Amino acid sequence: MYDSYGNVDPTVVAAIIGASGVVVAAVVGALLGRSGFIDKLFGVGRSLRLLGQWDSRWHSNRTGDHREMLFISRQRGARLSGYITHENEPDKKWNFDGNFSGQYLQMMYYPAPDSKNRLFQDYGCYFLKLQPNGEFEGFSVGVDMDSGLIESDHHGIRQVR
């Protein structure tokens, strides 16, 4: 740590300065990232606008093929929200909140307070990956309303408008 003249070794000084710089950069980076500043500065999450209507087709091993409509009504940076309707259950409506990383779309769904049928209990989540053709593919996981069992279904969604 000290040289033969009693001075601090310059290598130690450089290491201390370097380590301090890394810590300061990590703290500042974490604070700016959490505030959304970096996203705004570099346009992260703005490359693909997801607002609009999406056709969602999914397959359940227990009940077969289904179709629902997803409406993304709000997108702010990586965050988005909207609602879902199912063609075979017009009295039910689900809200969802989610995140879009630019490649992955993650959404949590739950019964909407303004649904005509307000007694159903259906909660779950989607995890989808953006495909080269602009569509999303992935899975949903939720508790089946009739059986009470946890199910995982394959989903594909494409933007209608």
Contact map, one row per residue, 1 for C-alpha under 8 A:
11100001100100000000000000000000000000000000000000000000000000000000000000000000000000000000000000000000000000000000000000000000000000000000000000000000000000000
11111111100000000000000000000000000000000000000000000000000000000000000000000000000000000000000000000000000000000000000000000000000000000000000000000000000000000
11111111100000000000000000000000000000000000000000000000000000000000000000000000000000000000000000000000000000000000000000000000000000000000000000000000000000000
01111110000000000000000000000000000000000000000000000000000000000000000000000000000000000000000000000000000000000000000000000000000000000000000000000000000000000
01111110000000000000000000000000000000000000000000000000000000000000000000000000000000000000000000000000000000000000000000000000000000000000000000000000000000000
01111111000000000000000000000000000000000000000000000000000000000000000000000000000000000000000000000000000000000000000000000000000000000000000000000000000000000
01111111100000000000000000000000000000000000000000000000000000000000000000000000000000000000000000000000000000000000000000000000000000000000000000000000000000000
11100111110110000000000000000000000000000000000000000000000000000000000000000000000000000000000000000000000000000000000000000000000000000000000000000000000000000
11100011111110000000000000000000000000000000000000000000000000000000000000000000000000000000000000000000000000000000000000000000000000000000000000000000000000000
00000001111111000000000000000000000000000000000000000000000000000000000000000000000000000000000000000000000000000000000000000000000000000000000000000000000000000
00000000111111100000000000000000000000000000000000000000000000000000000000000000000000000000000000000000000000000000000000000000000000000000000000000000000000000
10000001111111110000000000000000000000000000000000000000000000000000000000000000000000000000000000000000000000000000000000000000000000000000000000000000000000000
00000001111111111000000000000000000000000000000000000000000000000000000000000000000000000000000000000000000000000000000000000000000000000000000000000000000000000
00000000011111111100000000000000000000000000000000000000000000000000000000000000000000000000000000000000000000000000000000000000000000000000000000000000000000000
00000000001111111110000000000000000000000000000000000000000000000000000000000000000000000000000000000000000000000000000000000000000000000000000000000000000000000
00000000000111111111000000000000000000000000000000000000000000000000000000000000000000000000000000000000000000000000000000000000000000000000000000000000000000000
00000000000011111111100000000000000000000000000000000000000000000000000000000000000000000000000000000000000000000000000000000000000000000000000000000000000000000
00000000000001111111110000000000000000000000000000000000000000000000000000000000000000000000000000000000000000000000000000000000000000000000000000000000000000000
00000000000000111111111000000000000000000000000000000000000000000000000000000000000000000000000000000000000000000000000000000000000000000000000000000000000000000
00000000000000011111111100000000000000000000000000000000000000000000000000000000000000000000000000000000000000000000000000000000000000000000000000000000000000000
00000000000000001111111110000000000000000000000000000000000000000000000000000000000000000000000000000000000000000000000000000000000000000000000000000000000000000
00000000000000000111111111000000000000000000000000000000000000000000000000000000000000000000000000000000000000000000000000000000000000000000000000000000000000000
00000000000000000011111111100000000000000000000000000000000000000000000000000000000000000000000000000000000000000000000000000000000000000000000000000000000000000
00000000000000000001111111110000000000000000000000000000000000000000000000000000000000000000000000000000000000000000000000000000000000000000000000000000000000000
00000000000000000000111111111000000000000000000000000000000000000000000000000000000000000000000000000000000000000000000000000000000000000000000000000000000000000
00000000000000000000011111111100000000000000000000000000000000000000000000000000000000000000000000000000000000000000000000000000000000000000000000000000000000000
00000000000000000000001111111110000000000000000000000000000000000000000000000000000000000000000000000000000000000000000000000000000000000000000000000000000000000
00000000000000000000000111111111000000000000000000000000000000000000000000000000000000000000000000000000000000000000000000000000000000000000000000000000000000000
00000000000000000000000011111111100000000000000000000000000000000000000000000000000000000000000000000000000000000000000000000000000000000000000000000000000000000
00000000000000000000000001111111110000000000000000000000000000000000000000000000000000000000000000000000000000000000000000000000000000000000000000000000000000000
00000000000000000000000000111111111000000000000000000000000000000000000000000000000000000000000000000000000000000000000000000000000000000000000000000000000000000
00000000000000000000000000011111111111000000000000000000000000000000000000000000000000000000000000000000000000000000000000000000000000000000000000000000000000000
00000000000000000000000000001111111111100000000000000000000000000000000000000000000000000000000000000000000000000000000000000000000000000000000000000000000000000
00000000000000000000000000000111111110000000000000000000000000000000000000000000000000000000000000000000000000000000000000000000000000000000000000000000000000000
00000000000000000000000000000011111111000000000000000000000000000000000000000000000000000000000000000000000000000000000000000000000000000000000000000000000000000
00000000000000000000000000000001111111110000000000000000000000000000000000000000000000000000000000000000000000000000000000000000000000000000000000000000000000000
00000000000000000000000000000001111111111000000000000000000000000000000000000000000000000000000000000000000000000000000000000000000000000000000000000000000000000
00000000000000000000000000000001101111111111000000000000000000000000000000000000000000000000000000000000000000000000000000000000000000000000000000000000000000000
00000000000000000000000000000000100111111111100000000000000000000000000000001000000000000000000000000000000000000000000000000000000000000000000000000000000000000
00000000000000000000000000000000000111111111000000000000000000000000000000001000000000000000000000000000000000000000000000000000000000000000000000000000000000000
00000000000000000000000000000000000011111111000000000000000000000000000000000000000000000000000000000000000000000000000000000000000000000000000000000000000000000
00000000000000000000000000000000000001111111000000000000000000000000000000000000000000000000000000000000000000000000000000000000000000000000000000000000000000000
00000000000000000000000000000000000001111111111000000000000000000000000000000000000000000000000000000000000000000000000000000000000000000000000000000000000000000
00000000000000000000000000000000000001111111111000000000000000000000000000001100000000000000000000000100000000000000000000000000000000000000000000000000000000000
00000000000000000000000000000000000000100011111100000000000000000000000000001100000000000000000000011100000000000000000000000000000000000000000000000000000000000
00000000000000000000000000000000000000000011111110000000000000000000000000001100000000000000000000000000000000000000000000000000000000000000000000000000000000000
00000000000000000000000000000000000000000011111110000000000000000000000000000000000000000000000000000100000000000000000000000000000000000000000000000000000000000
00000000000000000000000000000000000000000000111111000000000000000000000000000000000000000000000000000100000000000000000000000000000000000000000000000000000000000
00000000000000000000000000000000000000000000011111100000000000000000000000100000000000000000000000000000000000000000000000000000000000000000000000000000000000000
00000000000000000000000000000000000000000000000111110000000000000000000100100000000000000000000000000000000000000000000000000000000000000000000000000000000000000
00000000000000000000000000000000000000000000000011111000000000000000001111100000000000000000000000000000000000000000000000000000000000000000000000000000000000000
00000000000000000000000000000000000000000000000001111100000000000000001110000000000000000000000000000000000000000000000000000000000000000000000000000000000000111
00000000000000000000000000000000000000000000000000111110000000000000111100000000000000000000000000000000000000000000000000000000000000000000000000000000000000111
00000000000000000000000000000000000000000000000000011111000000000000111100000000000000000000000000000000000000000000000000000000000000000000000000000000000011111
00000000000000000000000000000000000000000000000000001111100000000011110000000000000000000000000000000000000000000000000000000000000000000000000000000000000011110
00000000000000000000000000000000000000000000000000000111110000000011110000000000000000000000000000000000000000000000000000000000000000000000000000000000001111000
00000000000000000000000000000000000000000000000000000011111000001111000000000000000000000000000000000000000000000000000000000000000000000000000000000000001110000
00000000000000000000000000000000000000000000000000000001111100001110000000000000000000000000000000000000000000000000000000000000000000000000000000000000111100000
00000000000000000000000000000000000000000000000000000000111110111100000000000000000000000000000000000000000000000000000000000000000000000000000000000000111000000
00000000000000000000000000000000000000000000000000000000011111111100000000000000000000000000000000000000000000000000000000000000000000000000000000000001110000000
00000000000000000000000000000000000000000000000000000000001111110000000000000000000000000000000000000000000000000000000000000000000000000000000000000000100000000
00000000000000000000000000000000000000000000000000000000000111110000000000000000000000000000000000000000000000000000000000000000000000000000000000000000000000000
00000000000000000000000000000000000000000000000000000000001111111000000000000000000000000000000000000000000000000000000000000000000000000000000000000000000000000
00000000000000000000000000000000000000000000000000000000001111111100000000000000000000000000000000000000000000000000000000000000000000000000000000000000000000000
00000000000000000000000000000000000000000000000000000000111100111110000000000000000000000000000000000000000000000000000000000000000000000000000000000000000000000
00000000000000000000000000000000000000000000000000000000111100011111000000000000000000000000000000000000000000000000000000000000000000000000000000000000000000000
00000000000000000000000000000000000000000000000000000011110000001111100000000000000001100000000000000000000000000000000000000000000000000000000000000000000000000
00000000000000000000000000000000000000000000000000000011100000000111110000000000000111100000000000000000000000000000000000000000000000000000000000000000000000000
00000000000000000000000000000000000000000000000000001111000000000011111000000000000111100000000000000000000000000000000000000000000000000000000000000000000000000
00000000000000000000000000000000000000000000000000001111000000000001111100000000011110000000000000000000000000000000000000000000000000000000000000000000000000000
00000000000000000000000000000000000000000000000000111100000000000000111110000000011100000000000000000000000000000000000000000000000000000000000000000000000000000
00000000000000000000000000000000000000000000000001111100000000000000011111100001111000000000000000000000000000000000000000000000000000000000000000000000000000000
00000000000000000000000000000000000000000000000000110000000000000000001111100001111000000000000000000000000000000000000000000000000000000000000000000000000000000
00000000000000000000000000000000000000000000000000100000000000000000000111110001110000000000000000000000000000000000000000000000000000000000000000000000000000000
00000000000000000000000000000000000000000000000011100000000000000000000111111111100000000000000000000000000000000000000000000000000000000000000000000000000000000
00000000000000000000000000000000000000000000000000000000000000000000000001111111000000000000000000000000000000000000000000000000000000000000000000000000000000000
00000000000000000000000000000000000000110001110000000000000000000000000000111111000000000000000000000000000000000000000000000000000000000000000000000000000000000
00000000000000000000000000000000000000000001110000000000000000000000000000111111000000000000000000111100000000000000000000000000000000000000000000000000000000000
00000000000000000000000000000000000000000000000000000000000000000000000000111111100000000000000011110000000000000000000000000000000000000000000000000000000000000
00000000000000000000000000000000000000000000000000000000000000000000000111111111110000000000000011110000000000000000000000000000000000000000000000000000000000000
00000000000000000000000000000000000000000000000000000000000000000000000111100011111000000000001111000000000000000000000000000000000000000000000000000000000000000
00000000000000000000000000000000000000000000000000000000000000000000011111000001111100000000001110000000000000000000000000000000000000000000000000000000000000000
00000000000000000000000000000000000000000000000000000000000000000000011110000000111110000000111100000000000000010000000000000000000000000000000000000000000000000
00000000000000000000000000000000000000000000000000000000000000000001111000000000011111000000111100000000000000000000000000000000000000000000000000000000000000000
00000000000000000000000000000000000000000000000000000000000000000001110000000000001111101101110000000000000000000000000000000000000000000000000000000000000000000
00000000000000000000000000000000000000000000000000000000000000000011100000000000000111111101100000000000000000000000000000000000000000000000000000000000000000000
00000000000000000000000000000000000000000000000000000000000000000011100000000000000011111100000000000000000000000000000000000000000000000000000000000000000000000
00000000000000000000000000000000000000000000000000000000000000000000000000000000000001111100000000000000000000000000000000000000000000000000000000000000000000000
00000000000000000000000000000000000000000000000000000000000000000000000000000000000011111111000000000000000000000000000000000000000000000000000000000000000000000
00000000000000000000000000000000000000000000000000000000000000000000000000000000000011111111100000000000000000000000000000000000000000000000000000000000000000000
00000000000000000000000000000000000000000000000000000000000000000000000000000000000000001111100000000000000000000011100000000000000000000000000000000000000000000
00000000000000000000000000000000000000000000000000000000000000000000000000000000000011001111110000000000000000100011110100000000000000000000000000000000000000000
00000000000000000000000000000000000000000000000000000000000000000000000000000000001111000111111000000000000000110111100000000000000000000000000000000000000000000
00000000000000000000000000000000000000000000000000000000000000000000000000000000001110000001111100000000000011110010000000000000000000000000000000000000000000000
00000000000000000000000000000000000000000000000000000000000000000000000000000000111100000000111110000000000011110000000000000000000000000000000000000000000000000
00000000000000000000000000000000000000000000000000000000000000000000000000000000111100000000011111000000001111000000000000000000000000000000000000000000000000000
00000000000000000000000000000000000000000000000000000000000000000000000000000011110000000000001111100000001110000000000000000000000000000000000000000000000000000
00000000000000000000000000000000000000000000000000000000000000000000000000000011100000000000000111110000111100000000000000000000000000000000000000000000000000000
00000000000000000000000000000000000000000000000000000000000000000000000000000111000000000000000011111000111000000000000000000000000000000000000000000000000000000
00000000000000000000000000000000000000000000100000000000000000000000000000000111000000000000000001111111110000000000000000000000000000000000000000000000000000000
00000000000000000000000000000000000000000000100000000000000000000000000000000100000000000000000000111111100000000000000000000000000000000000000000000000000000000
00000000000000000000000000000000000000000001101100000000000000000000000000000100000000000000000000011111100000000000000000000000010000000000000000000000000000000
00000000000000000000000000000000000000000000000000000000000000000000000000000000000000000000000000011111100000000000000000000000110000000000000000000000000000000
00000000000000000000000000000000000000000000000000000000000000000000000000000000000000000000000000011111110000000000000000000011110000000000000000000000000000000
00000000000000000000000000000000000000000000000000000000000000000000000000000000000000000000000001111111111000000000000000000111110000000000000000000000000000000
00000000000000000000000000000000000000000000000000000000000000000000000000000000000000000000000001110001111100000000000000001111000000000000000000000000000000000
00000000000000000000000000000000000000000000000000000000000000000000000000000000000000000000000111100000111110000000000000001110000000000000000000000000000000000
00000000000000000000000000000000000000000000000000000000000000000000000000000000000000000000000111000000011111000000000000111100000000000000000000000000000000000
00000000000000000000000000000000000000000000000000000000000000000000000000000000000000000000011110000000001111100000000000111100000000000000000000000000000000000
00000000000000000000000000000000000000000000000000000000000000000000000000000000000000000000011100000000000111110000000011110000000000000000000000000000000000000
00000000000000000000000000000000000000000000000000000000000000000000000000000000000000000001111000000000000011111010010111100000000000000000000000000000000000000
00000000000000000000000000000000000000000000000000000000000000000000000000000000001000000000111000000000000001111110010000000000000000000000000000000000000000000
00000000000000000000000000000000000000000000000000000000000000000000000000000000000000000000000000000000000000111110010000000000000000000000000000000000000000000
00000000000000000000000000000000000000000000000000000000000000000000000000000000000000000000100000000000000000011111010000000000000000000000000000000000000000000
00000000000000000000000000000000000000000000000000000000000000000000000000000000000000000011110000000000000000111111110000000000000000000000000000000000000000000
00000000000000000000000000000000000000000000000000000000000000000000000000000000000000000011100000000000000000000111110000000000000000000000000000000000000000000
00000000000000000000000000000000000000000000000000000000000000000000000000000000000000000011100000000000000000000011111100000000000000000000000000000000000000000
00000000000000000000000000000000000000000000000000000000000000000000000000000000000000000001000000000000000000111111111100000000000000000000000000000000000000000
00000000000000000000000000000000000000000000000000000000000000000000000000000000000000000000000000000000000000000000111110000000000000000000000000000000000000000
00000000000000000000000000000000000000000000000000000000000000000000000000000000000000000001000000000000000000100000111111000000000000000000000010000000000000000
00000000000000000000000000000000000000000000000000000000000000000000000000000000000000000000000000000000000001100000001111100000000000000000000010000000000000000
00000000000000000000000000000000000000000000000000000000000000000000000000000000000000000000000000000000000001100000000111110000000000000000011110000000000000000
00000000000000000000000000000000000000000000000000000000000000000000000000000000000000000000000000000000000111100000000011111000000000000000011000000000000000000
00000000000000000000000000000000000000000000000000000000000000000000000000000000000000000000000000000000000111000000000001111100000000000001111000000000000000000
00000000000000000000000000000000000000000000000000000000000000000000000000000000000000000000000000000000011110000000000000111110000000000001110000000000000000000
00000000000000000000000000000000000000000000000000000000000000000000000000000000000000000000000000000000111110000000000000011111000000000111100000000000000000000
00000000000000000000000000000000000000000000000000000000000000000000000000000000000000000000000000000001111000000000000000001111100000000111000000000000000000000
00000000000000000000000000000000000000000000000000000000000000000000000000000000000000000000000000000001110000000000000000000111110000011110000000000000001000000
00000000000000000000000000000000000000000000000000000000000000000000000000000000000000000000000000000011100000000000000000000011111000011100000000000000000000000
00000000000000000000000000000000000000000000000000000000000000000000000000000000000000000000000000000111100000000000000000000001111101111000000000000000000000000
00000000000000000000000000000000000000000000000000000000000000000000000000000000000000000000000000000000000000000000000000000000111111111000000000000000000000000
00000000000000000000000000000000000000000000000000000000000000000000000000000000000000000000000000000000000000000000000000000000011111100000000000000000000000000
00000000000000000000000000000000000000000000000000000000000000000000000000000000000000000000000000000000000000000000000000000000001111100000000000000000000000000
00000000000000000000000000000000000000000000000000000000000000000000000000000000000000000000000000000000000000000000000000000000011111110000000000000000000001000
00000000000000000000000000000000000000000000000000000000000000000000000000000000000000000000000000000000000000000000000000000000011111111000000000000000000111100
00000000000000000000000000000000000000000000000000000000000000000000000000000000000000000000000000000000000000000000000000000001111001111100000000000000000111000
00000000000000000000000000000000000000000000000000000000000000000000000000000000000000000000000000000000000000000000000000000001111000111110000000000000011110000
00000000000000000000000000000000000000000000000000000000000000000000000000000000000000000000000000000000000000000000000000000111100000011111000000000000011100000
00000000000000000000000000000000000000000000000000000000000000000000000000000000000000000000000000000000000000000000000000000111000000001111100000000001111000000
00000000000000000000000000000000000000000000000000000000000000000000000000000000000000000000000000000000000000000000000000011110000000000111110000000001111000000
00000000000000000000000000000000000000000000000000000000000000000000000000000000000000000000000000000000000000000000000000011100000000000011111000000111100000000
00000000000000000000000000000000000000000000000000000000000000000000000000000000000000000000000000000000000000000000000001111000000000000001111100000111000000000
00000000000000000000000000000000000000000000000000000000000000000000000000000000000000000000000000000000000000000000000001110000000000000000111110011110000000000
00000000000000000000000000000000000000000000000000000000000000000000000000000000000000000000000000000000000000000000000001000000000000000000011111111110000000000
00000000000000000000000000000000000000000000000000000000000000000000000000000000000000000000000000000000000000000000000111000000000000000000001111110000000000000
00000000000000000000000000000000000000000000000000000000000000000000000000000000000000000000000000000000000000000000000000000000000000000000000111110000000000000
00000000000000000000000000000000000000000000000000000000000000000000000000000000000000000000000000000000000000000000000000000000000000000000000111111000000000000
00000000000000000000000000000000000000000000000000000000000000000000000000000000000000000000000000000000000000000000000000000000000000000000001111111100000000000
00000000000000000000000000000000000000000000000000000000000000000000000000000000000000000000000000000000000000000000000000000000000000000000001100111110000000000
00000000000000000000000000000000000000000000000000000000000000000000000000000000000000000000000000000000000000000000000000000000000000000000111100011111000000000
00000000000000000000000000000000000000000000000000000000000000000000000000000000000000000000000000000000000000000000000000000000000000000000111100001111100000000
00000000000000000000000000000000000000000000000000000000000100000000000000000000000000000000000000000000000000000000000000000000000000000011110000000111110000000
00000000000000000000000000000000000000000000000000000000011110000000000000000000000000000000000000000000000000000000000000000000000000000011100000000011111000000
00000000000000000000000000000000000000000000000000000000011100000000000000000000000000000000000000000000000000000000000000000000000000001111000000000001111100000
00000000000000000000000000000000000000000000000000000001111000000000000000000000000000000000000000000000000000000000000000000001000000001111000000000000111110000
00000000000000000000000000000000000000000000000000000001110000000000000000000000000000000000000000000000000000000000000000000000000000111100000000000000011111000
00000000000000000000000000000000000000000000000000000111100000000000000000000000000000000000000000000000000000000000000000000000000000111000000000000000001111100
00000000000000000000000000000000000000000000000000000111000000000000000000000000000000000000000000000000000000000000000000000000000001110000000000000000000111110
00000000000000000000000000000000000000000000000000011110000000000000000000000000000000000000000000000000000000000000000000000000000000100000000000000000000011111
00000000000000000000000000000000000000000000000000011110000000000000000000000000000000000000000000000000000000000000000000000000000000000000000000000000000001111
00000000000000000000000000000000000000000000000000011100000000000000000000000000000000000000000000000000000000000000000000000000000000000000000000000000000000111
